Amino acid sequence: MLAVAAADCASAAARIEKVNRAMRKTPFSAVGTTTAFGHGGLQYIVWNPAQGLHIR
């Protein structure tokens, strides 16, 4: 049973790494609310592989 769990873990780790590699190459943007500021507000997130992560 432990060997099966270890094999599943390795394959899950491989899937996670594959998704991470794809996401590093894929631009995206998102808008959401935040409570990081006393009154709340909108937070804009943009990921561009050439320019990096921008949050405002």
N, C-alpha and C positions, 0 to 999 in steps of 0.2 A: 504493500500500500504506500509506503514512504517513497519508493522508487517512482511510482506513478505520479505522486504529488510533485516530486522534484522535476520529472519530465514535463509536467504541465506548467510548472513555474518557469522553466527554461523557455518553453515555447511562448508563454505569455510575455516574458522579458523580450524575446525576439520580436513579437508583434508590437510591443510598446516602442521599441527602438525603431522599427520600420515606420510607424506613425510619426514619431518624433522627427525622423529624417525628412519625411514628406512635409510636415508642418513648417520646418525651418525654411523650406523652399517656397512656401505658399503665402502670398500676401493676404492680409485680412484686416478688417476694421470692425469695431464694436462700439456701441454706446450703451451706457448703463448709469444707474444712480449710485451715488456713494454717500456714506456717512462719515467720510474721513474729515470733512469740514463741519464745523459746528451746526450749520443750517442745512447740510446736505446739498446735493447738486448733481449735475450730469458729469460723467467722466467719458472722455473719448479716447479710445485705444486704437492705435494703428501699428501694424507690423508689416514692414517692408524688408525683405532679406538684404537688399542693397543699402538701406538706410538705418535699419535697426528698429527698436521699439520706441514709440512716442506715446506719451500719456499726457492729456491736458484736461 
